[in-house]
């Protein structure tokens, strides 16, 4: 596939003598596959010239698709001037994130109302179809696309595109989830690590980089990335090439050159190599076919064509923030975002009330000795309440080093000082994610040791063996279920040494029910996934294979390390009796005997 840039400027168009080389039009990128499919990312002022070119090439009856990242003005202001829309015989599909209360069609039509523009969308001559998107996967002709929410004040989607054997990711606009990560030097964690996974192995990433690390502290919460952060996440993701775009309107061509030169100097000699370039209007970039890693097959993710009703938190926010200034700022942000007033319980009440039955989210300050937020977070998720407690925790600190040292403890961190707009951005982001009833398992404390033992076992990616297949057949027959698996949980996936009832060899770890058994070092039994907030919106529940019942027994070594599970799955709710659980353990022990034969001493 080939990429062509038609608009690379951010916020406002800035054509003129100082922006000749990199361009002054706002965001617009064209993608063409070998089969001729045309996809346009965003429709800023660059879309005007793109539309004219499409009509010159194909005549008036053009066919294409437009993927809108979000509906801020600089990403849609070219729509009223996109010539193919006004020509009869054309067909265009427009995709974009549905607002919390408004469809993508309503939002786009709003800019062409009489108050703002002389003609409305009713003047379009082409057939226009609108598609509201959420996080998930969908296909356009010969293209597979995965969407993911980005961190921006407006509801924003990133697009991961797979076509012609190559992978391209478009992320515009996005900023670090932890403000201190903007330096490009802090260890990535939490939702920033989630962003890395979205970019993983891409042949080309087109990423917003409006600021520099020096400028970013004065612009936290504006929704844009420093270039240094972009390079760091792309390095961590094993990206081949990154094109920096959404150039600041105040930045001239020479300043862009200086940023690219500085980044390349920083990267000199690093492995694996990362090609860093600045996006420029008119630039055509071929995306070569490679064995790029896809984070999840489209069939394994929920359908991105979904409806989104008003999103709010199911329960109030639990908040324990002794710093009065920070507390007032957080409460004001919640008020402005339409969230209920937070609950501030007595410290002694945390372990009796800190569960998803009472709260949707916990905001806790870490400022020892006044308050040990880390200790409270560990208690919440450490079993004192119960093994099923999954209350998301956001920790607040003034020390960025705390994030680097304890990056696996909390869902996210807020590093003070921060602005009201930044907190509102974060609240929107958390609300969107928490509205989804799906909680990926956390990493167990012994993860490095566990992975080392698993890889030394030398069983991953080995061919099927009758000695294991016999056990899964017996399990499926014993429990009268359509699916039985021997699942080994690797770094980013669960891989099936043996499986009955499905024709895939692995799924992403984020989707894995078995990863919860690995985290807890205990049985995980779910009678009905639709009644469990950890799994109800998991893509394996909402789409194929539509899991309704799951029971997994951990594959535990004598040293306490858990490698995975023997599990049974059904597409209808079930109840597992005490006798059934004994039978499941007996079969699990048979698996462990076979693994011991594979690796003596295991």
DRENDRENVEX-122027 format. One line per 5 residues: number of its first residue (from 1); their letters; for each residue x negated, z negated, y negated of C-alpha. Coordinates in steps of 0.001 Angstrom, whole numbers. Layout:
! DRENDRENVEX-122027
NUM = A = X,Z,Y  ... $
//
This chain:
! DRENDRENVEX-122027
1 = XXXXX = 0,0,0  -1015,493,-3628  -513,-1769,-6622  -300,-532,-10224  -156,-2802,-13284 $
6 = XXXXX = 2235,-1826,-16078  2279,-5150,-17955  -261,-7989,-17833  403,-10087,-20933  2173,-13458,-20909 $
11 = XXXXX = 4786,-15058,-23183  5070,-12256,-25746  4005,-8613,-25938  777,-8182,-27922  -185,-4500,-28204 $
16 = XXXXX = -2974,-3743,-30662  -6644,-2883,-31067  -7818,-6187,-29550  -5836,-5746,-26305  -6481,-2072,-25524 $
21 = XXXXX = -8464,-2586,-22296  -6286,-5190,-20588  -2990,-4292,-22231  -369,-5885,-24436  2848,-5409,-22447 $
26 = XXXXX = 4456,-8334,-20621  4602,-8720,-16849  5417,-5723,-14664  3700,-4688,-11416  4555,-1743,-9145 $
31 = XXXXX = 3978,-1668,-5380  4242,1448,-3213  3933,1512,552  2637,4410,2633  6264,5205,3511 $
36 = XXXXX = 7131,5530,-190  9092,2307,-735  8935,1274,-4411  9011,-2412,-5322  8630,-3722,-8884 $
41 = XXXXX = 7593,-7308,-9572  9105,-8564,-12837  10498,-6396,-15588  8734,-7284,-18839  8027,-4719,-21563 $
46 = XXXXX = 5699,-2856,-19182  8817,-1716,-17305  9663,717,-20117  6770,3071,-19368  7120,2516,-15600 $
51 = XXXXX = 10761,3648,-15777  9838,6810,-17648  7140,7592,-15095  9536,7105,-12168  12032,9558,-13706 $
56 = XXXXX = 9226,12075,-14348  8096,11820,-10715  11416,11615,-8875  14072,12896,-11235  17075,10913,-12312 $
61 = XXXXX = 18197,9782,-8827  15514,7139,-8325  15548,4495,-5611  13744,1166,-5757  13754,-2616,-5694 $
66 = XXXXX = 12940,-5182,-8387  11801,-8701,-7499  12236,-11063,-10456  10048,-14169,-10308  12177,-15982,-12915 $
71 = XXXXX = 14324,-15224,-15907  12135,-16286,-18818  12267,-13618,-21511  8808,-12123,-20975  9701,-11304,-17338 $
76 = XXXXX = 13049,-9569,-17946  12920,-8118,-21475  12209,-4618,-20121  15491,-4416,-18192  17574,-3019,-21108 $
81 = XXXXX = 14914,-310,-21564  14365,654,-17900  15416,4328,-17892  16333,4655,-14175  19160,2117,-14628 $
86 = XXXXX = 20989,4471,-16989  20818,7567,-14771  23697,8388,-12436  22733,8827,-8793  20046,6163,-8832 $
91 = XXXXX = 20134,3110,-6558  18360,-133,-7376  18416,-3581,-5776  17493,-6533,-7990  16365,-9770,-6311 $
96 = XXXXX = 15713,-13088,-7993  16159,-16858,-7832  19706,-18036,-8332  19892,-20660,-11044  21314,-24080,-10298 $
101 = XXXXX = 24698,-22937,-11635  24333,-19183,-12339  23697,-16025,-10309  20813,-13650,-11008  23319,-11025,-12198 $
106 = XXXXX = 24910,-13382,-14724  21530,-14452,-16033  20218,-10905,-16484  23473,-9699,-18022  23279,-12523,-20552 $
111 = XXXXX = 20431,-10897,-22462  22557,-7750,-22930  25562,-9541,-24417  26787,-8362,-27811  25058,-11218,-29654 $
116 = XXXXX = 21634,-10069,-28479  21915,-6364,-27636  24155,-3425,-28643  25072,-2291,-25091  25926,-4189,-21922 $
121 = XXXXX = 25179,-3801,-18231  28421,-1841,-17861  26550,1115,-19376  24212,1367,-16392  24784,4690,-14626 $
126 = XXXXX = 22856,3851,-11461  24226,1761,-8636  22821,-1744,-9131  23045,-4396,-6410  22108,-8027,-7116 $
131 = XXXXX = 20682,-10456,-4546  20348,-14212,-5089  17318,-15696,-3343  16096,-19107,-2241  12976,-20024,-266 $
136 = XXXXX = 12897,-18080,2983  12302,-14580,4302  13889,-11147,4094  12976,-7487,4526  13091,-4375,2367 $
141 = XXXXX = 12725,-1178,4402  9157,-1334,5781  8244,-4543,3905  8501,-8181,5062  8756,-10758,2284 $
146 = XXXXX = 8472,-14554,2239  9545,-16491,-866  8430,-19903,-2083  9316,-21964,-5154  6560,-22207,-7743 $
151 = XXXXX = 5930,-25036,-10198  7438,-23814,-13474  10042,-25179,-15915  12460,-22413,-14849  13505,-21819,-11246 $
156 = XXXXX = 10690,-19516,-10107  9833,-17757,-6854  6522,-16476,-5574  6602,-13470,-3243  4373,-12964,-204 $
161 = XXXXX = 4575,-9322,879  3432,-7800,4166  3356,-3989,4502  1082,-1326,5984  -859,-4048,7784 $
166 = XXXXX = -1896,-5766,4526  -720,-8891,2684  -219,-9291,-1072  1052,-12400,-2890  2594,-12374,-6386 $
171 = XXXXX = 2679,-15763,-8167  3790,-15639,-11780  4317,-18262,-13275  2876,-21404,-11657  842,-24434,-12675 $
176 = XXXXX = -974,-27170,-10737  1305,-29797,-9241  -1262,-32495,-10051  -2357,-32109,-13653  -5967,-33080,-12910 $
181 = XXXXX = -6214,-30193,-10435  -6288,-27871,-13437  -10045,-28407,-13701  -10512,-26520,-10450  -12750,-29313,-9187 $
186 = XXXXX = -10323,-31892,-7740  -9565,-31948,-4019  -6276,-30148,-3500  -3481,-32198,-1984  274,-32476,-1589 $
191 = XXXXX = 2190,-29572,-3098  -1029,-27898,-4277  -2105,-27749,-633  1340,-26272,117  560,-23561,-2462 $
196 = XXXXX = -2728,-22850,-694  -847,-22318,2566  1437,-19797,847  -1624,-17780,-268  -3436,-18195,3047 $
201 = XXXXX = -5467,-15189,4190  -3943,-12748,1669  -5816,-9513,1013  -4736,-9590,-2641  -3275,-12345,-4824 $
206 = XXXXX = -1836,-11565,-8263  -1679,-14911,-10045  -766,-16250,-13456  -3870,-17631,-15194  -2828,-17927,-18821 $
211 = XXXXX = -5107,-20861,-19624  -8622,-22108,-19028  -9476,-25587,-17741  -10552,-26525,-21270  -7200,-25441,-22763 $
216 = XXXXX = -4937,-26793,-20016  -4839,-30547,-20886  -3053,-29659,-24148  -557,-27434,-22316  441,-29496,-19280 $
221 = XXXXX = 4046,-28803,-18370  4106,-25325,-19905  4226,-23805,-16425  966,-21855,-16288  -2307,-22081,-14386 $
226 = XXXXX = -5863,-22422,-15602  -8069,-19646,-14216  -10364,-22221,-12590  -7461,-23640,-10573  -6435,-20168,-9415 $
231 = XXXXX = -9930,-19482,-8122  -10020,-22847,-6330  -6714,-22340,-4502  -7639,-18768,-3583  -10994,-19924,-2201 $
236 = XXXXX = -9294,-22659,-193  -6787,-20100,1123  -9430,-17592,2247  -8085,-14897,-112  -10065,-11643,-278 $
241 = XXXXX = -9318,-10594,-3882  -7491,-12207,-6797  -6238,-10390,-9894  -5748,-12730,-12850  -2743,-11799,-14983 $
246 = XXXXX = -281,-13153,-17586  -3098,-13145,-20136  -2499,-15410,-23113  -1209,-13374,-26106  -3885,-14999,-28286 $
251 = XXXXX = -6683,-13832,-25989  -8400,-10540,-26844  -10198,-8251,-24411  -13624,-9778,-25042  -12277,-13276,-24297 $
256 = XXXXX = -10822,-12057,-20986  -14214,-10531,-20146  -15882,-13864,-20862  -13511,-15766,-18539  -14094,-13316,-15675 $
261 = XXXXX = -17866,-13449,-16147  -17833,-17259,-16133  -15738,-17388,-12956  -17980,-14911,-11170  -21030,-16945,-12119 $
266 = XXXXX = -19386,-20083,-10675  -18624,-18212,-7448  -22079,-16691,-7006  -23346,-17365,-3500  -20185,-19146,-2296 $
271 = XXXXX = -18737,-18331,1116  -16453,-16740,1986  -16797,-14353,-976  -13891,-14028,-3403  -13508,-10920,-5558 $
276 = XXXXX = -12177,-11970,-8996  -10823,-9373,-11409  -8599,-9301,-14472  -5402,-7279,-14245  -5309,-4372,-16707 $
281 = XXXXX = -2511,-1990,-17597  -2851,1281,-15705  -5165,-198,-13079  -4376,971,-9531  -5493,-1306,-6699 $
286 = XXXXX = -5288,-209,-3033  -4609,-3076,-623  -6452,-2352,2610  -5082,-3091,6058  -6704,-6158,7583 $
291 = XXXXX = -5831,-8854,10081  -4442,-10961,7248  -2861,-14235,8311  892,-14568,7835  2023,-18195,7375 $
296 = XXXXX = 5298,-17590,9181  7119,-14706,10781  10257,-13665,8957  12308,-14573,12022  10959,-18131,11918 $
301 = XXXXX = 12091,-18811,8333  15547,-19297,6922  17198,-16230,5430  16221,-15965,1747  19555,-14332,906 $
306 = XXXXX = 21435,-17583,451  23822,-19162,-2000  22757,-22165,-4008  25305,-24531,-5425  24539,-27138,-8055 $
311 = XXXXX = 21491,-29065,-6922  21187,-32782,-7418  19721,-35714,-5570  21872,-37260,-2867  20942,-40822,-3891 $
316 = XXXXX = 19350,-42440,-6976  15608,-42650,-7566  13866,-45900,-6694  11384,-46738,-9454  8808,-49501,-9761 $
321 = XXXXX = 6665,-48748,-12825  5495,-51846,-14721  3942,-49791,-17551  6756,-49831,-20107  5710,-46615,-21878 $
326 = XXXXX = 5531,-44629,-18636  8786,-46161,-17409  10670,-45131,-20559  9261,-41607,-20331  10357,-41250,-16695 $
331 = XXXXX = 13854,-42562,-17434  14260,-40194,-20384  13165,-37248,-18217  15743,-38186,-15563  18459,-38456,-18213 $
336 = XXXXX = 17628,-35012,-19623  17639,-33513,-16112  21092,-34943,-15398  19872,-37330,-12697  21412,-40773,-12210 $
341 = XXXXX = 19718,-43792,-13730  16868,-44995,-11509  17149,-48246,-9570  14462,-50876,-10159  14710,-53368,-7275 $
346 = XXXXX = 12811,-56580,-6980  9447,-55999,-5306  10548,-58076,-2335  13467,-55681,-1778  11333,-52632,-1100 $
351 = XXXXX = 11074,-52945,2651  14746,-53792,3101  16086,-50998,895  13428,-48264,704  15049,-45698,2979 $
356 = XXXXX = 16798,-42367,2637  20119,-44190,3112  19612,-45808,-301  17316,-43497,-2290  16319,-39834,-2494 $
361 = XXXXX = 12874,-40455,-3960  10563,-43327,-4875  8426,-43334,-8044  5859,-46118,-7740  2927,-46959,-9971 $
366 = XXXXX = -457,-47685,-8424  -2242,-50075,-10772  -3852,-52897,-8787  -3832,-55816,-8992  -601,-55610,-11025 $
371 = XXXXX = 1051,-53359,-8431  -414,-51857,-5282  1499,-48595,-5083  -650,-47309,-2240  93,-50412,-210 $
376 = XXXXX = 3820,-50081,-835  3755,-46380,118  1936,-47199,3345  4494,-49914,4124  7379,-47523,3502 $
381 = XXXXX = 5936,-44983,5936  4063,-47367,8188  6863,-48517,10425  7889,-51755,8702  11317,-50281,7979 $
386 = XXXXX = 11660,-48133,11073  10085,-45093,12660  12669,-42715,11192  12093,-43651,7536  11056,-40544,5613 $
391 = XXXXX = 11612,-41574,1983  9449,-39280,-195  7071,-41230,-2433  5467,-40114,-5709  2615,-42337,-6864 $
396 = XXXXX = 1676,-42730,-10525  -1883,-43500,-11529  -4310,-43162,-14421  -7204,-42522,-12032  -7562,-38922,-10730 $
401 = XXXXX = -10016,-40151,-8104  -7155,-41960,-6373  -5599,-38587,-5602  -8793,-37255,-4043  -9311,-40386,-1929 $
406 = XXXXX = -5693,-40826,-811  -4271,-37312,-910  -2256,-37677,2306  -361,-40828,1347  2262,-39525,-1090 $
411 = XXXXX = 4443,-36437,-1384  2966,-35969,-4862  1105,-37765,-7653  1586,-38116,-11415  -1630,-38738,-13301 $
416 = XXXXX = -1059,-40441,-16670  -1021,-39677,-19511  1557,-36897,-19210  4177,-35374,-21479  7964,-35502,-21251 $
421 = XXXXX = 8118,-31752,-20563  5613,-32106,-17713  7667,-34869,-16062  10839,-32787,-16396  9060,-29863,-14722 $
426 = XXXXX = 8023,-32077,-11843  11510,-33585,-11465  13046,-30119,-11184  10476,-29164,-8586  11054,-32288,-6492 $
431 = XXXXX = 14840,-31967,-6787  14795,-28397,-5476  12716,-29423,-2493  14590,-32643,-1744  17924,-30828,-1840 $
436 = XXXXX = 16744,-29191,1370  17326,-31455,4396  14047,-30644,6084  10997,-32911,6189  7788,-31488,7699 $
441 = XXXXX = 5779,-34095,9588  2865,-35810,7874  -654,-35661,9290  -1517,-38573,11587  -4337,-40910,10551 $
446 = XXXXX = -6534,-39666,13414  -6076,-35971,12599  -9798,-34957,12471  -10543,-36678,15796  -7339,-35311,17311 $
451 = XXXXX = -8174,-31698,16390  -11726,-32020,17674  -10504,-33274,21067  -7801,-30606,21225  -10259,-27784,20547 $
456 = XXXXX = -12820,-29208,22993  -10129,-29107,25637  -10535,-25301,25544  -6916,-24665,26488  -5597,-23141,23223 $
461 = XXXXX = -4824,-19417,23468  -5472,-19313,27217  -3274,-17154,29504  -171,-18602,31202  -799,-20680,34326 $
466 = XXXXX = 1648,-21343,37135  679,-25036,37335  2049,-25553,33806  4904,-23056,34034  6219,-24862,37113 $
471 = XXXXX = 6670,-28031,35046  8626,-26365,32235  10896,-24639,34776  11606,-27993,36407  12243,-29574,32996 $
476 = XXXXX = 14717,-26860,31976  16565,-27204,35292  16516,-31017,35319  18066,-31348,31868  20158,-28149,32064 $
481 = XXXXX = 18704,-26840,28779  17825,-23264,27820  14395,-24124,26400  11485,-26246,27668  7990,-26214,26168 $
486 = XXXXX = 4507,-27625,26543  3482,-27665,22875  -45,-28311,21596  -118,-29038,17851  -3055,-27300,16183 $
491 = XXXXX = -4170,-27468,12538  -1574,-25029,11145  571,-24199,14175  2110,-25439,17375  1004,-23317,20339 $
496 = XXXXX = 2889,-23188,23617  820,-23478,26771  4034,-22884,28664  7518,-21993,27534  10890,-21300,29088 $
501 = XXXXX = 13682,-19716,27064  11818,-18258,24084  9502,-15281,23780  7059,-16517,21121  3727,-18211,21761 $
506 = XXXXX = 3565,-20307,18585  5343,-21351,15384  4020,-22762,12086  3275,-26489,12211  5536,-27162,9217 $
511 = XXXXX = 8500,-26114,11371  7450,-28027,14479  9659,-30850,15741  6716,-31722,18006  4546,-32457,14961 $
516 = XXXXX = 6777,-35488,14297  5947,-36860,17757  2250,-36318,17004  2609,-38151,13683  4507,-41083,15214 $
521 = XXXXX = 2654,-41265,18566  6111,-41798,20071  9100,-40066,21630  11266,-38059,19240  14866,-37595,20345 $
526 = XXXXX = 17395,-35846,18078  20924,-35758,19492  22247,-33439,16759  19870,-31806,14258  22683,-31118,11772 $
531 = XXXXX = 23182,-34860,11364  19484,-35601,10790  18059,-35160,7277  14620,-34450,8726  15790,-31326,10538 $
536 = XXXXX = 19191,-30095,9297  17734,-27334,7098  14699,-26579,9267  14558,-22777,9773  14479,-23329,13556 $
541 = XXXXX = 17895,-24973,13128  19492,-22663,10540  18331,-19477,12283  16886,-18528,15682  16690,-20303,18090 $
546 = XXXXX = 19251,-22594,16320  18065,-25907,17717  20793,-28581,17919  19199,-31002,20410  15517,-31906,20814 $
551 = XXXXX = 13660,-34412,22972  9875,-34543,22981  7557,-36872,24894  4049,-37137,23402  1033,-35939,25373 $
556 = XXXXX = -1043,-39087,24814  -4638,-39574,25903  -5938,-42969,26978  -7669,-43384,23614  -4317,-43063,21797 $
561 = XXXXX = -4800,-39483,20584  -1681,-37295,20785  -2221,-33604,21545  1376,-32403,21479  4518,-32813,23588 $
566 = XXXXX = 6499,-31822,26592  9875,-31104,25042  13334,-29868,25978  15652,-28089,23541  19307,-27135,23538 $
571 = XXXXX = 21531,-25102,21222  24293,-27696,21429  24282,-31451,20686  23274,-33684,23588  22656,-37326,24382 $
576 = XXXXX = 19616,-38451,26381  20223,-41459,28625  17603,-44051,29525  17321,-42473,33000  16854,-39038,31403 $
581 = XXXXX = 14031,-40389,29262  12283,-41734,32361  12505,-38283,33948  11087,-36690,30814  8168,-39134,30903 $
586 = XXXXX = 7537,-38337,34573  7275,-34627,33773  5097,-35405,30742  2726,-37333,33027  2508,-34275,35285 $
591 = XXXXX = 1394,-32237,32275  -1264,-34816,31462  -2565,-34635,35049  -2988,-30874,34712  -4711,-31223,31331 $
596 = XXXXX = -7084,-33758,32884  -7987,-31148,35500  -8664,-28693,32679  -11032,-31066,30890  -12474,-33805,33143 $
601 = XX = -12459,-37179,31452  -9584,-36306,29133 $
//
